[in-house]
Amino acid sequence: MSRKMKNKVITNLLIERIASEGKCVGHHEGKVVFVSNVAPGDVVDVRITKGKSSFMEGEAIRFHEFSKDRIEPFCSHFGTCGGCKWQHINYDLQKTYKRQQVLDQFQRIAKVPIPEVAPILGSEKTQYYRNKLDFTFSNKKWLTLDQIRSEEEFDRNALGFHIPKMFDKIIDIEHCYLQGGISNEVRNSLREFALENKLSFYDIREQVGLLRNLIIRTTSTNQTMVIVQFGENDQESIKLVMEFLRRQFPSITSLLYVINTKGNETFHDLELVTFSGLPYIEEEMEGLKFRIGPKSFYQTNSEQAYELYKVARDFAQLKGDEVVYDLYTGTGTIANFVAKQAKQVIGVEYVEAAIEDAKLNSQINGIENTLFYAGDMKDILNEEFISTHAKPDVIITDPPRAGMDEKVVQMLLRLEAPTIVYVSCNPATQARDLALLGEKYQVEKVQPVDMFPQTYHVENVVRLTLKS
Ligand SMILES: C[S@@+](CC[C@H](N)C(=O)[O-])C[C@H]1O[C@@H](n2cnc3c(N)ncnc32)[C@H](O)[C@@H]1O
């Protein structure tokens, strides 16, 4: 973009539709303009922040007309918090846009014939659907422009979420509509207790401060795990905080803490201390139990995860005599979920701790026909692996947002499993992989699933069959 364009204001831009990643688009002098935090049908003035020869990006600075599809956002933090960016769009339309996203990406990137994309499976819960939230303590509370201009003194301690694109600024959350149970109470009482007791909130630039992070995990079986991360090893204060939580919230079934003096908040390499209760919580699905440790991954919308897994199992069309590969198996949830309908299931995943959980989950459910291996998919899924194990009849693959490594896709083409079920949280990379798989596979079914209402994210399941 020429420097001249930066900060230029385009007036009366009609927002036409939603594009990928939740941004909306309009057109100005033949160029596409991407705008965030607007809705199709809005007419806005846009200040240009970035652009290339073929497109521009900008922010809405004045609204002339509001879309008729807008609704009143329910959360007081909407607009500042990055969590639920689509609250201003009604849920039916959110679902339409999500399905459209899948169609757009498939037409633009995959360029393979596709059948009718099924209507998206909506989430029954559009609020309080997450089972895990991660809050950060900070002594750099985000202040609104009005607060700054008021020249009043504000307490700068906060417990909440990072402001998008500002790593050191935290929005103090009063109520979050994403997680139910005791989540809001735990966060707010802990903040109050910390303020009353003058405990220090973490300073991310200086890397000092006692209270650093709070993770709350809930289950549909009413269990709650709370993990507090401390930035300093001050045993007296740690005990004070943990005793407070234990006393105040007897329904916490797993109360843990970790001392983290590293440069980042990840704790997969640190030792967690179980202060009270059990070191895990358990989720249930069709009578199967899934044990979730503090370091384990579990799909964040449990109810929709069940719907997603049912679609995956349905697309796999198992009769009982198949060998199934469950690639990117995480803690083996899909593998264990389909095990009863298969002869054998082999799960592969690179996080070793997740593979340990996967094995444990088979064990506690009395499942004996699963095998799990840890390793990077592109290295582990090689000729030797294939010759040691039976060839798969069905491959279920659920890669991260980046999709599958090309080497893995090439391996799938060599394996020629009659059926591939491709579960994806990013239709763009899924479409890219389908373009390659199109050499030997045809797309038979496409089922988008909404795991994250109020956001632009969409999960998509595709059934591929080997061309005859
Ligand atoms: C979207 S999650 C799927 C989780 C699982 N299927 C479930 O439903 O719980 C993707 C998984 O892929 C794993 N992963 C990412 N990159 C990988 C790689 N290169 N090799 C093996 N596993 C990988 C991640 O650790 C994560 O568990």
The ligand as a Tripos MOL2 file, in Angstrom:
@<TRIPOS>MOLECULE
LIG
   27    29     1     0     0
SMALL
NO_CHARGES

@<TRIPOS>ATOM
      1 C1         -7.2780  -30.7910   16.8880 C.3       1 LIG1
      2 S1         -6.3440  -31.7060   18.0340 S.3       1 LIG1
      3 C2         -7.1370  -33.2540   17.9080 C.3       1 LIG1
      4 C3         -7.4180  -33.8630   19.2170 C.3       1 LIG1
      5 C4         -8.2940  -35.1000   19.2690 C.3       1 LIG1
      6 N1         -8.6240  -35.6880   18.0130 N.3       1 LIG1
      7 C5         -9.5450  -34.8020   20.0810 C.2       1 LIG1
      8 O1        -10.6380  -34.7090   19.5090 O.co2     1 LIG1
      9 O2         -9.4320  -34.6330   21.2960 O.co2     1 LIG1
     10 C6         -4.8570  -31.9640   17.1480 C.3       1 LIG1
     11 C7         -3.8190  -32.8130   17.8320 C.3       1 LIG1
     12 O3         -2.6980  -32.9550   16.9560 O.3       1 LIG1
     13 C8         -1.5110  -32.9680   17.7020 C.3       1 LIG1
     14 N2         -0.4190  -32.6290   16.7760 N.ar      1 LIG1
     15 C9         -0.1340  -31.4220   16.2660 C.ar      1 LIG1
     16 N3          0.8870  -31.4910   15.4030 N.ar      1 LIG1
     17 C10         1.2640  -32.7940   15.3430 C.ar      1 LIG1
     18 C11         2.2450  -33.4980   14.6270 C.ar      1 LIG1
     19 N4          3.0700  -32.8720   13.8090 N.pl3     1 LIG1
     20 N5          2.3500  -34.8350   14.8080 N.ar      1 LIG1
     21 C12         1.5060  -35.4710   15.6520 C.ar      1 LIG1
     22 N6          0.5320  -34.8600   16.3620 N.ar      1 LIG1
     23 C13         0.4180  -33.5310   16.2190 C.ar      1 LIG1
     24 C14        -1.7620  -31.9720   18.8220 C.3       1 LIG1
     25 O4         -0.9520  -32.2220   19.9250 O.3       1 LIG1
     26 C15        -3.2520  -32.2160   19.1090 C.3       1 LIG1
     27 O5         -3.4200  -33.1650   20.1410 O.3       1 LIG1
@<TRIPOS>BOND
     1     1     2 1
     2     2     3 1
     3     2    10 1
     4     3     4 1
     5     4     5 1
     6     5     6 1
     7     5     7 1
     8     7     8 2
     9     7     9 1
    10    10    11 1
    11    11    12 1
    12    11    26 1
    13    12    13 1
    14    13    14 1
    15    13    24 1
    16    14    15 ar
    17    14    23 ar
    18    15    16 ar
    19    16    17 ar
    20    17    18 ar
    21    17    23 ar
    22    18    19 1
    23    18    20 ar
    24    20    21 ar
    25    21    22 ar
    26    22    23 ar
    27    24    25 1
    28    24    26 1
    29    26    27 1
@<TRIPOS>SUBSTRUCTURE
     1 LIG1         1 GROUP 0 **** ****
